[in-house]
């Protein structure tokens, strides 16, 4: 197998990764592992070469018509190899290691890209995959559009208004309720959109507690669409610990967005930041759901 681990990330927001290592060989049968990877490959015009995707790949719609292997963090080598890929594109989230080793032993070319929820990494992934698929012109156009969209957000952030304090909840039913702190994809998105993460005291995710929710005094509660649906909608949301006592409850401000769109950090990153920015500062004060994807 040809194993390629791309570690070169950009050091400045609009910088470049430099010359990417070329992938030699057959790229006619691609398996994409990770929703963001799938989006990038399709956005680069190579969707017709994709023969399979992982379970997290839900966009574009054409991806839903393809055979799906297991979730990219819980791969079965047999399932991936059954699609007879000539190229597998994944991130460092893919695993378990045993499955990757099995694929390696089968002689399939694998391109593994770093997984980091940053603008720099989003651009780096597009550049690297574009180079691998000989689609540099399309890749450059995608990156240029992303930059312009992010610059548009910067110019639209209110300068004379306090930034909205946003509490992001990761929900998977009433039994799994986590709050995003610093150094998370949600934290980065909130900052890019001109908001402030209501949680500043820790990094990563921690369980929701009544005390933390009240102390955070969020103006807005942000979830993914699937997360909001898993707890029964906005009315059930306010029954969770402490949320009924927040400014967000008093104003009825709940925002939900498609999870891959909001947190994927792929070619739609600029669109997602724009959508969140507009929802925070342009939308009516009472919003239960926003379908931007």
C-alpha positions as CSV (number, residue, x, y, z in Angstrom):
1,X,0.0,0.0,0.0
2,X,1.0,3.6,-0.5
3,X,0.3,5.4,2.8
4,X,0.5,9.2,2.7
5,X,0.2,11.3,5.8
6,X,-0.1,15.0,5.1
7,X,1.1,17.0,8.1
8,X,2.0,20.3,6.5
9,X,-0.6,22.9,7.6
10,X,-0.6,26.6,6.8
11,X,0.9,29.0,9.3
12,X,-1.2,32.0,8.2
13,X,-4.9,32.4,7.4
14,X,-4.5,33.1,3.7
15,X,-1.1,31.4,3.3
16,X,-0.3,28.3,1.3
17,X,0.7,24.7,2.2
18,X,3.3,24.8,-0.7
19,X,3.7,22.0,-3.2
20,X,1.7,19.0,-2.2
21,X,3.0,15.5,-2.8
22,X,1.5,14.0,-5.9
23,X,-0.4,10.8,-5.7
24,X,0.7,8.4,-8.5
25,X,-1.5,5.6,-9.7
26,X,-5.2,4.9,-10.2
27,X,-7.7,7.3,-8.6
28,X,-10.7,6.0,-10.5
29,X,-12.3,4.3,-7.6
30,X,-12.4,6.5,-4.5
31,X,-13.7,5.7,-1.0
32,X,-14.1,8.8,1.2
33,X,-14.1,8.4,4.9
34,X,-15.6,11.4,6.7
35,X,-18.4,13.7,5.7
36,X,-16.0,16.7,5.1
37,X,-13.8,14.6,2.9
38,X,-16.8,13.5,0.8
39,X,-17.9,17.1,0.4
40,X,-14.5,18.2,-0.8
41,X,-14.2,15.4,-3.3
42,X,-17.6,16.2,-4.8
43,X,-17.0,19.9,-4.8
44,X,-13.8,19.3,-6.8
45,X,-15.9,17.6,-9.5
46,X,-14.7,14.1,-8.7
47,X,-18.0,12.7,-7.4
48,X,-18.3,10.3,-10.3
49,X,-15.1,8.6,-9.1
50,X,-16.5,7.9,-5.6
51,X,-17.6,4.3,-5.2
52,X,-18.3,4.5,-1.5
53,X,-18.6,6.8,1.5
54,X,-18.7,6.4,5.3
55,X,-21.9,6.7,7.4
56,X,-21.2,10.4,8.3
57,X,-21.3,11.5,4.6
58,X,-24.7,13.1,4.0
59,X,-23.8,15.9,1.6
60,X,-24.2,16.4,-1.3
61,X,-27.4,14.4,-1.9
62,X,-25.6,12.2,-4.5
63,X,-23.4,10.8,-1.7
64,X,-26.6,9.3,-0.1
65,X,-27.1,7.2,-3.2
66,X,-23.7,5.5,-2.8
67,X,-22.8,2.4,-0.8
68,X,-21.9,3.3,2.7
69,X,-19.3,1.7,4.9
70,X,-19.3,2.0,8.7
71,X,-18.8,5.3,10.5
72,X,-15.2,6.4,9.9
73,X,-14.1,6.0,13.5
74,X,-15.5,2.4,13.6
75,X,-14.4,1.0,10.3
76,X,-14.5,-2.5,9.0
77,X,-11.6,-3.2,6.6
78,X,-13.7,-5.9,4.9
79,X,-16.5,-3.4,4.1
80,X,-14.1,-0.8,2.7
81,X,-12.2,-3.3,0.6
82,X,-15.4,-4.9,-0.8
83,X,-15.8,-1.7,-2.9
84,X,-12.5,-2.4,-4.6
85,X,-11.1,1.1,-4.1
86,X,-8.0,2.3,-5.8
87,X,-7.7,5.4,-3.5
88,X,-9.0,5.9,0.1
89,X,-9.1,9.5,1.5
90,X,-9.6,9.9,5.2
91,X,-8.6,12.0,8.2
92,X,-6.6,11.1,11.2
93,X,-10.0,10.4,12.9
94,X,-10.3,7.2,10.9
95,X,-9.9,3.9,12.7
96,X,-9.5,1.7,14.5
97,X,-5.8,1.2,13.7
98,X,-6.3,-2.5,13.1
99,X,-8.7,-1.8,10.3
100,X,-6.4,0.7,8.7
101,X,-3.5,-1.8,8.9
102,X,-5.7,-4.4,7.2
103,X,-6.5,-1.9,4.4
104,X,-2.8,-1.1,4.2
105,X,-1.9,-4.8,3.7
106,X,-4.3,-5.0,0.8
107,X,-2.1,-2.6,-1.2
108,X,-4.6,0.3,-1.6
109,X,-3.4,3.9,-1.7
110,X,-4.5,5.8,1.3
111,X,-4.3,9.6,1.8
112,X,-4.7,10.6,5.4
113,X,-5.2,14.3,6.3
114,X,-5.1,16.0,9.7
115,X,-8.4,16.7,11.4
116,X,-8.5,20.1,13.0
117,X,-11.4,22.5,13.2
118,X,-9.7,25.5,11.9
119,X,-9.9,27.7,8.8
120,X,-6.3,26.9,8.0
121,X,-6.9,23.2,8.1
122,X,-10.0,23.4,6.0
123,X,-8.1,25.2,3.2
124,X,-5.2,22.8,3.6
125,X,-7.5,19.8,3.1
126,X,-9.0,21.3,-0.1
127,X,-5.5,22.1,-1.5
128,X,-4.2,18.6,-0.7
129,X,-7.1,16.7,-2.1
130,X,-7.2,19.0,-5.2
131,X,-3.5,18.1,-5.8
132,X,-4.2,14.4,-5.4
133,X,-7.1,14.5,-7.9
134,X,-5.4,16.9,-10.3
135,X,-8.1,19.4,-9.7
136,X,-6.0,22.4,-8.6
137,X,-8.0,25.0,-10.6
138,X,-11.3,24.0,-9.0
139,X,-9.5,23.8,-5.6
140,X,-8.2,27.3,-5.9
141,X,-11.7,28.6,-6.8
142,X,-13.2,26.9,-3.8
143,X,-10.6,28.4,-1.5
144,X,-11.1,31.9,-3.0
145,X,-14.8,31.7,-2.5
146,X,-14.3,30.5,1.1
147,X,-12.0,33.4,1.8
148,X,-14.4,36.0,0.3
149,X,-17.3,34.6,2.4
150,X,-15.2,34.8,5.6
151,X,-14.2,38.4,4.8
152,X,-17.8,39.2,4.2
153,X,-18.7,38.0,7.7
154,X,-15.9,40.2,9.2
155,X,-17.3,43.3,7.6
156,X,-20.8,42.5,8.8
157,X,-20.1,41.9,12.5
158,X,-21.7,44.7,14.5
159,X,-19.1,47.0,16.0
160,X,-21.3,48.9,18.4
161,X,-23.3,45.9,19.7
162,X,-22.2,43.5,22.4
163,X,-21.4,40.1,20.9
164,X,-24.0,37.4,21.4
165,X,-23.0,34.9,24.1
166,X,-23.7,31.4,22.7
167,X,-24.0,28.1,24.5
168,X,-23.5,25.1,22.2
169,X,-25.0,21.9,23.3
170,X,-24.0,18.5,21.9
171,X,-27.1,16.4,22.4
172,X,-27.9,12.8,21.7
173,X,-31.1,12.4,23.5
174,X,-31.8,13.3,27.1
175,X,-29.1,11.0,28.4
176,X,-26.2,12.7,26.5
177,X,-25.9,16.4,26.9
178,X,-22.5,18.1,26.6
179,X,-21.5,21.7,26.6
180,X,-18.7,22.9,24.2
181,X,-15.9,24.8,25.8
182,X,-12.8,26.3,24.2
183,X,-10.8,24.5,21.5
184,X,-13.8,22.9,19.9
185,X,-15.3,23.1,16.4
186,X,-18.3,24.9,17.9
187,X,-16.1,27.4,19.7
188,X,-14.3,28.2,16.5
189,X,-17.5,28.6,14.5
190,X,-19.0,30.9,17.2
191,X,-15.9,33.1,17.1
192,X,-15.8,33.2,13.3
193,X,-19.5,34.2,13.2
194,X,-18.9,37.2,15.5
195,X,-20.3,35.6,18.7
196,X,-18.7,34.7,22.0
197,X,-18.7,31.2,23.5
198,X,-20.6,31.4,26.8
199,X,-18.2,28.8,28.2
200,X,-14.7,30.0,28.7
201,X,-13.5,28.1,31.8
202,X,-12.3,24.9,30.1
203,X,-11.4,23.2,26.8
204,X,-13.4,20.4,25.1
205,X,-16.8,19.1,26.2
206,X,-18.2,18.6,29.7
207,X,-21.7,17.4,30.8
208,X,-24.4,20.1,31.1
209,X,-25.1,21.1,34.7
210,X,-27.7,23.5,36.0
211,X,-25.0,25.6,37.7
212,X,-22.9,25.9,34.6
213,X,-25.9,26.8,32.4
214,X,-27.0,29.6,34.7
215,X,-23.5,30.9,35.2
216,X,-22.9,31.1,31.5
217,X,-25.8,33.5,31.0
218,X,-26.1,32.7,27.3
219,X,-28.1,34.8,24.9
220,X,-28.5,32.0,22.4
221,X,-28.6,28.2,22.7
222,X,-27.1,26.5,19.6
223,X,-27.5,22.9,18.6
224,X,-27.4,20.7,15.6
225,X,-30.7,19.8,14.0
226,X,-30.3,16.2,15.0
227,X,-29.4,17.2,18.5
228,X,-32.5,19.3,18.9
229,X,-34.7,16.7,17.5
230,X,-33.2,14.0,19.8
231,X,-34.4,15.9,22.9
232,X,-37.8,16.6,21.5
233,X,-37.5,20.1,20.2
234,X,-37.2,23.6,21.6
235,X,-39.9,23.2,24.3
236,X,-38.2,20.2,25.8
237,X,-34.9,22.0,25.6
238,X,-36.0,24.5,28.3
239,X,-36.6,21.6,30.7
240,X,-32.9,20.7,30.7
241,X,-30.9,21.7,33.8
242,X,-30.6,25.5,34.3
243,X,-31.6,26.5,30.8
244,X,-35.0,27.9,31.9
245,X,-33.1,30.5,34.0
246,X,-31.0,31.9,31.1
247,X,-31.4,35.1,29.0
248,X,-31.8,32.7,26.0
249,X,-35.0,31.3,27.5
250,X,-36.3,34.7,28.3
251,X,-35.8,35.7,24.6
252,X,-36.7,32.3,23.2
253,X,-33.5,32.1,21.2
254,X,-32.7,28.7,20.0
255,X,-30.7,28.1,16.8
256,X,-30.2,24.7,15.2
257,X,-28.3,23.9,12.0
258,X,-27.3,20.8,10.1
259,X,-24.4,19.2,12.0
260,X,-22.1,18.6,9.0
261,X,-22.8,22.1,7.7
262,X,-22.1,23.8,11.0
263,X,-19.2,21.7,12.2
264,X,-17.7,20.1,9.2
265,X,-15.1,22.7,8.3
266,X,-15.2,21.8,4.6
267,X,-15.9,23.7,1.4
268,X,-19.1,25.1,2.8
269,X,-17.3,26.6,5.8
270,X,-17.7,30.2,4.6
271,X,-21.4,29.6,3.9
272,X,-21.9,28.2,7.4
273,X,-20.2,31.1,9.1
274,X,-22.3,33.5,7.1
275,X,-25.5,31.7,8.0
276,X,-24.7,31.6,11.7
277,X,-23.7,35.3,11.6
278,X,-27.0,36.3,10.0
279,X,-29.0,34.1,12.3
280,X,-27.4,35.8,15.3
281,X,-27.7,39.4,14.1
282,X,-30.3,39.6,11.4
283,X,-32.9,37.0,12.2
284,X,-36.0,37.6,14.4
285,X,-35.4,37.2,18.1
286,X,-37.4,33.9,18.3
287,X,-36.0,31.2,16.1
288,X,-36.3,27.4,16.7
289,X,-34.7,26.1,13.6
290,X,-32.7,27.4,10.6
291,X,-32.3,25.3,7.4
292,X,-29.2,26.8,5.7
293,X,-27.6,23.7,4.1
